[in-house]
Each structure stands twice: as structure tokens, then as C-alpha cells.
Amino acid sequence: MKGFNVLRNTLLASLASVCLLNTAHADDALKMDLTANQVIKNAAGKTSYVPVRTAPAGTVIQYKATYSNIINKDIQDLAVVLPIPANMTFTGEASPASAQASIDGKNYMDMPLMRKVNGKMVKIPFSEYRTLRWNIKLLPAQKSAAVSLNTIVD
């Protein structure tokens, strides 16, 4: 998965796109830790996560971003965004499940995304999802919140 470095840079760059809707400043208030783990299910259905740097097509990878409030003041109305790289397809699994999705990186809606085709509303394929956004109402001082999404290597 040679695109991992591109993905990592893209995801790290997304930290810069973290939107704080009140007066706190992202650079001063937040620290982000990003991990990439292969999702492995055993025969009993138990899921485990193994750090990964490369993976063949078809591998399920979970990207998890942990946002830590490093100031002594609560942060309210925080929106965090994680992009889905071009060489990955979103599986539909996100945590928390309250994530909103976008196919253009600008307009976000609750999942599943829908569009009108021949007069009927149909689900937009996960392969067209480009970014996910979570709205965190409150991130208390000195606390953390984690968001994650699962992808499949194309």
C-alpha cells in the first residue's frame, strides 16, 4: 500500500482543517494522534486491530484520530474531518455513528447519502464518499475524543 504515506499526509493535513466553531484556536487547544490499523476478525467473530504500514488490495484498514483538548478550558461545538483517500473505499463503518459524509468535501449530510436518479431516491455508493465529519458538542478540558472510519484498500 504505497499510498499510505500520501494518506498519512492527507490525514495529518486534515488536522489543519479542524473547525472550531467557538473562540478556541486549533493550534493551541488540540492535539491529534492518528493511527492506521488492519481490522482482523477471527473465526469466532472477535475483532482485533494490528498496526499496519502496507497492505494488499482488499484489506480493511481502520483510521482512528484521537483529539485531545490540551488547554484548561472546555471546547464546545468542535467539528473534525477525516478524508477518505482516493486509493481507499469507505466501508460504511464509522465511530461514533453520528458521522456525516460528503462526496465533495464541502456539503455534509447524515448517512447514508442519497440522490435522485430517474425520479427515485437511491443510496450513493460508499465508493463515492470522500470525507467524514463529526460534530463534537463538548470536549472538556484535558480530555480526549476519538473518531474512526474503516476503509478497504482498492
N, C-alpha and C positions, 0 to 999 in steps of 0.2 A: 504494500500500500504506500507507494512513493508519494502519494498526495497528502500523507499525514502531516508533513511539515507545512504545506500550504494550508491545510485545515487548521493546524495549531495556530499559525499566524493569523488566519482569518478569525478564529475564535478569540484569540488574545486581542485582536483589533476591535472585536465587538465590545470589549470592556470599555473602550473609548465611547461606544455608542450607548452605554448605560445612561438611561434618562432619569434624572432626579427631578421630580415634579415640584419639590419644595425648595428651600434655600440651601440645603447641604450641597457641597461640591464633591463630585465623584472621586477626584484625585485625593482629596483629604479624608474622606469618610469611608470609602470602600476599598477592600482588598478582595481580589478574585483569585481562586485557585481552580484550575481546570484539569480534569483527569479524563483519560480515554481508557476504557476497559472493554475487553471482549466479554460478551454475555454468553455464559455456558450453562446449559440445562442438563442435569444428569438424568439417568433412566427413571428416577423417582420423581422427576419434575422440579427438583430443587435448583434454584438459580445461584450461580456464583459469578464473580467478576474478577477477571485477571488483567492486570495492566498489559497494554499492547502498544507496539510501535509500528508493526507491519501486520497485514492480514490479507488473505486471498479474497477474491470476489465471493460474495455470499455470506461473509462473516458478519455477525451482528455486533456492533460497537455502541457502547453507551458513553455519551459525553455528559459529564457532570460538572457544573460550575457551582462553587460554593462562594457566596458573597458574605464577607464579614464586615460588620459595622465596627470600625476601629476608633470611633470617637465616643465621647461620653454623652452623647445626645441621640435620642431616637431619630430614625429616619422614617418619614411617612411618604406614602404614595410613590414607591420606587418601581420603575419598570425596567426589567432586564431582558436582553435579547440574545439569543444564540442562533447563528446562521447554520443552515444545513449545506455542507459543501456540495459542489457540482458532481463529485465522484461518489456521492452517497445518496441513498434514498431513505427518507423518513419512514419508520415502521408504523407510525400512529401511536407509539407509546411515549408518553411524556409524564414527568412528575415535577410538581403537582399536576394533576389532570386539568387544572384550571387554565392551562396554557392556551393562548390564542395563536393562530397561524396566519402566515401571509405567503402569497405566491409572488409578490413584487417587493417585499421588504418595506412597504410603506403602509399598506392597508391591512389591518388585522381584524380577524373575526374569530368567534368561537368555532371549535372543531366539531364535526367535520365541516370543511369548507364546501360550499355549494355554488353551482352556477346553473343558469338556464340554458338548456340545449333542446332545440325543437319544441319550445314551449313547456318543457318539463324541467323541474329542478333535479339535478343529479350531483352526486358527490364528486368533488375534484380529486383525482388520484394523488396519493401521498407523494408520488414521484415529482409532482409539481410544487410541493411545499418548499419554500426557500428559507424561511426564518420562523422561529417561535418566540413568543413574548410572554412573560409572566408579570403580573402586576402584584407587587408585594405591598400590602396596605401599611404594615408596620414592621420595621426591622429595629428591635430595641438596641440600645447602646451596648456595645461589646458582645453582641450575639451574631449568629450566622444563619443564613438561609441557603438551601441547596435547591437547584433545579437540574433536571436532566432530560435528555431525549435519546432515543435509540434510533440507530441508522443501520442500513445494510450496505456493505461495500459493493459498488457496482462492478 
